[in-house]
Amino acid sequence: MDLLYKIFLDPFVQMGTAPDLLVQTLWEGLVAGVLYSLIALGFVLIFKASGVFNFAQGIMVVFAALTLVGLHEHGVPAYLALALTILVMLGLAFAVERLILRPLVNQPDIILFMATFGLTYFLIGFGELIFGGETKIMIANQLGLPRGAIDVKLAGGFVSIQKIDIAAAVIASLMVAGLAIFFQRTRIGRALRAVADSHRAALSVGISLEQIWVIVWFAAGLVALTTGIMWGARSDVSFALDVIALKALPVLILGGLTSIPGAIVGGLIIGIGEKLGEFYWGPLMGSGIESWFAYVIALIFLLFRPQGLFGERIIERI
């Protein structure tokens, strides 16, 4: 009974007796969740446009951040480096459409999925060749991102909020909201859904697959760049960010592969849940909860609701 009390009740007692620590943990989980949502949004956009899961989205985050930092290290001013990095992501979108997607139109989804595996390892090798494998420091100050912390007084103590976390949450939220409106309320958004439903049907009504794919991959590239800047400003830039980006997989399972709101809700659930689990249940169950919590939640959803909270149930008639 003592063990059960410690595992199930003691953390809740701690939450009540130390509200400042609870608020601090919730804030850190909120920021992580928003950034997870931003990564997941890149996956959702490409899946909605091509019907294929883009395994390369994680390495695109790293590649975009390394491009920005690498250009600045070679003497390019920060904002010019940012503009050039945006052009690089546009060039990547054109290259992916021309060299990968166009030759594989109407091929089975598994072939497109495996093509993104190839793209992943190409970007890893190309990135290491150009930028090296060492950790780099994000140029946060040069881009105008704030540094320092704000101490907020609460009953029982203080909550320390990093200014970079506030900026990350605001920028990520604005980008998620803007892309959600753009792809749900515009002609491009409707064309995107038509392409996802059927390549042949979209072509028959005059929708250009090439243009849609370039637009969507460029949008995913911008999402990757923003995510790389924010994560890099919090923990530097290295290929280890690719592992963090894989946290978007449980987010997608929770929210649904085709749902932009689902990416937001799923990211918040994972971000807040893993921080609470690590802080309150970590000492009782062993440290490292943050590394596996998201995948356990995803497994539970796969067993009982495989389409996710907001995903569409797929019904195939035989």
C-alpha positions in Angstrom: 0.0 0.0 0.0 2.8 2.4 0.8 4.3 1.9 -2.7 0.9 2.5 -4.4 0.5 5.6 -2.3 3.8 7.0 -3.3 3.2 6.2 -7.0 -0.4 7.4 -7.4 -1.1 9.9 -4.6 2.2 11.4 -3.4 2.9 13.3 -6.7 -0.5 15.0 -6.4 0.2 16.0 -2.8 3.4 17.5 -4.0 1.5 19.5 -6.7 -0.7 21.0 -4.0 2.0 21.8 -1.5 4.4 23.4 -4.1 2.3 25.2 -6.7 5.3 27.2 -7.9 7.0 24.0 -9.0 3.8 22.8 -10.7 3.5 26.0 -12.7 7.1 25.8 -13.6 6.7 22.3 -14.9 3.5 23.1 -16.7 5.2 26.0 -18.5 8.2 24.0 -19.6 5.8 21.3 -20.8 3.7 23.9 -22.7 6.8 25.3 -24.5 8.0 21.8 -25.4 4.5 20.8 -26.5 4.2 23.9 -28.8 7.5 23.0 -30.5 6.5 19.4 -30.9 3.3 20.6 -32.5 5.4 22.7 -34.9 7.5 19.7 -35.9 4.3 17.6 -36.3 2.8 20.3 -38.5 5.5 19.7 -41.1 4.6 16.0 -41.2 0.9 16.8 -41.5 1.3 19.3 -44.4 3.2 16.8 -46.5 1.0 13.9 -45.7 -2.1 15.9 -46.6 -0.6 16.9 -49.9 1.0 13.6 -51.0 -0.6 10.9 -48.8 2.8 9.8 -47.7 4.6 10.1 -44.4 7.7 12.2 -44.7 10.4 10.5 -42.6 12.8 13.3 -43.6 11.0 16.1 -41.7 13.2 15.6 -38.7 16.5 15.9 -40.5 15.1 18.9 -42.4 14.9 20.7 -39.1 18.6 20.0 -38.5 19.6 20.8 -42.0 17.8 24.2 -42.0 19.3 25.2 -38.7 22.8 24.1 -39.7 22.5 26.0 -43.0 21.6 29.2 -41.1 24.4 28.8 -38.6 26.9 27.7 -41.2 26.3 30.7 -43.4 26.7 33.0 -40.4 30.0 31.3 -39.5 31.3 32.1 -43.0 30.7 35.8 -42.5 27.1 36.2 -43.8 25.1 38.7 -41.6 22.4 37.0 -39.6 19.3 38.3 -41.4 20.9 37.8 -44.8 21.8 34.2 -43.7 18.2 33.7 -42.7 17.0 34.9 -46.1 19.5 32.7 -47.9 18.4 29.7 -45.8 14.8 30.3 -46.8 15.9 30.2 -50.4 17.8 27.0 -49.7 14.6 25.4 -48.4 12.8 26.6 -51.5 15.5 25.0 -53.6 15.1 21.8 -51.6 11.4 21.8 -52.2 11.9 22.1 -56.0 14.6 19.4 -55.9 12.4 17.0 -54.0 9.5 17.6 -56.4 11.6 17.2 -59.5 13.8 14.3 -58.5 11.7 12.3 -56.1 7.9 13.0 -56.3 7.4 13.6 -60.0 9.0 10.2 -61.1 6.9 8.4 -58.4 3.4 9.8 -59.2 0.7 7.2 -58.7 3.2 4.8 -57.1 2.2 2.9 -53.9 2.6 4.9 -50.7 5.2 2.6 -49.4 7.5 3.5 -52.3 7.2 7.2 -51.5 7.7 6.5 -47.9 11.0 4.7 -48.6 12.0 7.5 -50.9 11.8 9.9 -47.8 14.2 7.5 -46.0 16.7 7.9 -48.8 16.2 11.7 -48.6 16.9 11.5 -44.9 20.2 9.8 -45.2 21.2 12.0 -48.1 20.6 15.1 -46.0 22.5 13.6 -43.1 25.5 12.8 -45.3 25.4 16.1 -47.2 25.0 18.1 -44.0 28.0 16.4 -42.4 30.0 17.0 -45.5 29.2 20.7 -45.7 28.9 21.7 -42.1 30.7 19.0 -40.1 29.3 16.9 -37.3 30.2 19.1 -34.3 27.7 21.0 -32.2 27.0 24.6 -33.2 25.6 27.6 -31.3 22.5 29.1 -32.7 22.8 32.8 -33.5 19.9 33.8 -31.2 21.1 37.2 -30.3 21.9 38.2 -33.9 18.3 37.3 -34.9 16.8 39.4 -32.2 15.7 36.6 -30.0 15.6 37.6 -26.3 17.9 36.2 -23.6 17.6 36.1 -19.9 14.7 35.1 -17.6 11.6 36.6 -16.0 10.9 35.7 -12.4 7.1 35.6 -11.6 6.2 35.6 -7.9 3.7 33.0 -6.8 2.4 31.7 -3.5 5.2 29.7 -2.0 8.0 30.8 -4.4 9.0 32.0 -7.8 8.5 30.7 -11.4 11.5 31.4 -13.7 10.4 31.8 -17.3 13.1 32.1 -20.0 12.5 34.8 -22.5 13.5 32.6 -25.4 10.8 30.1 -24.3 8.2 32.9 -24.5 9.4 33.9 -27.9 9.4 30.3 -29.0 5.8 29.7 -27.8 4.5 32.9 -29.4 6.3 32.4 -32.8 5.4 28.7 -33.0 1.8 29.5 -32.1 1.5 32.2 -34.8 3.0 30.0 -37.4 0.7 27.0 -36.6 -2.3 29.3 -36.6 -1.3 31.0 -39.9 -0.6 27.8 -41.7 -3.8 26.2 -40.4 -5.9 29.1 -41.8 -3.9 29.2 -45.0 -4.4 25.5 -45.8 -8.0 25.3 -44.6 -9.5 28.5 -46.0 -7.7 29.1 -49.3 -7.8 27.6 -52.8 -4.4 26.1 -52.3 -5.7 24.3 -49.2 -8.6 22.8 -51.1 -6.3 21.7 -53.9 -4.0 20.2 -51.3 -6.8 18.0 -50.0 -7.8 17.0 -53.5 -4.2 15.9 -54.2 -4.1 13.9 -51.0 -7.3 12.1 -51.9 -6.3 11.1 -55.4 -3.4 12.2 -57.7 -5.3 11.1 -60.8 -8.5 12.9 -59.8 -6.6 16.1 -59.0 -4.9 16.0 -62.4 -8.2 15.4 -64.1 -9.6 18.7 -62.8 -6.5 20.7 -63.7 -4.7 20.8 -60.4 -0.9 21.0 -60.9 0.7 18.4 -58.7 4.1 20.0 -59.2 3.0 23.4 -57.9 1.1 21.9 -54.9 4.1 19.7 -53.9 6.6 22.6 -54.2 4.4 24.8 -52.1 3.8 22.3 -49.4 7.4 21.1 -49.2 8.5 24.7 -49.0 6.0 25.4 -46.2 7.3 22.3 -44.4 10.8 23.7 -44.9 9.8 27.0 -43.3 8.3 25.1 -40.4 11.6 23.1 -40.2 13.6 26.3 -40.2 11.5 27.9 -37.5 11.7 24.7 -35.4 15.4 24.5 -35.8 16.0 28.1 -34.7 13.8 27.7 -31.6 15.2 24.3 -30.5 18.7 25.4 -31.4 18.4 28.6 -29.3 17.4 26.4 -26.4 19.9 23.5 -26.8 22.3 24.4 -29.6 22.3 22.9 -33.0 23.5 19.3 -33.8 22.3 16.2 -35.4 20.9 15.1 -32.1 17.9 17.4 -32.9 16.9 14.7 -35.3 16.1 12.5 -32.3 14.0 15.3 -30.7 12.1 15.7 -34.0 11.1 12.0 -33.8 8.9 13.0 -30.8 6.5 14.3 -33.4 5.6 10.7 -34.3 3.6 10.1 -31.0 2.1 13.6 -31.5 0.9 12.5 -34.9 -0.6 9.3 -33.6 -2.4 11.2 -30.9 -3.7 14.0 -33.1 -4.1 12.2 -36.4 -2.0 12.3 -39.5 -4.4 14.5 -41.4 -5.3 17.0 -38.7 -3.6 20.4 -38.1 -5.6 21.0 -34.8 -4.7 17.4 -33.9 -1.0 18.2 -34.2 -1.5 21.1 -31.8 -3.5 19.2 -29.2 -1.2 16.1 -29.5 1.9 18.2 -29.0 0.5 19.8 -25.9 -0.5 16.5 -24.4 2.9 15.0 -25.0 4.9 18.0 -24.0 3.0 18.7 -20.7 2.6 15.0 -19.9 6.3 14.1 -20.2 7.4 17.0 -18.1 4.9 16.2 -15.3 5.9 12.5 -15.5 9.6 13.2 -15.3 9.3 15.7 -12.5 6.8 14.0 -10.2 6.9 10.3 -11.1 10.6 10.2 -12.2 12.0 9.8 -8.7 9.6 7.0 -8.0 9.8 5.1 -11.2 13.3 5.8 -12.2 14.6 8.7 -14.3 14.2 8.8 -18.0 10.4 8.9 -18.2 10.7 11.8 -20.6 12.4 9.6 -23.1 9.6 6.9 -23.3 6.4 8.5 -22.0 5.3 9.8 -25.4 5.8 6.4 -27.1 3.8 4.6 -24.4 0.9 7.0 -24.9 1.1 6.5 -28.6 1.0 2.7 -28.2 -2.2 3.0 -26.1 -3.8 5.2 -28.8 -2.8 2.7 -31.5 -4.6 -0.1 -29.6 -7.8 1.8 -28.9 -8.0 4.7 -31.4 -5.5 4.2 -34.2 -6.8 7.2 -36.2 -6.0 9.6 -33.4 -8.2 12.2 -31.7 -8.9 14.2 -34.8 -8.0 11.8 -37.6 -10.4 10.4 -40.1 -11.5 6.8 -39.7 -10.5 5.0 -42.9 -13.1 2.5 -44.1 -12.3 0.3 -47.0 -15.1 -1.5 -48.8 -14.4 -4.9 -50.3 
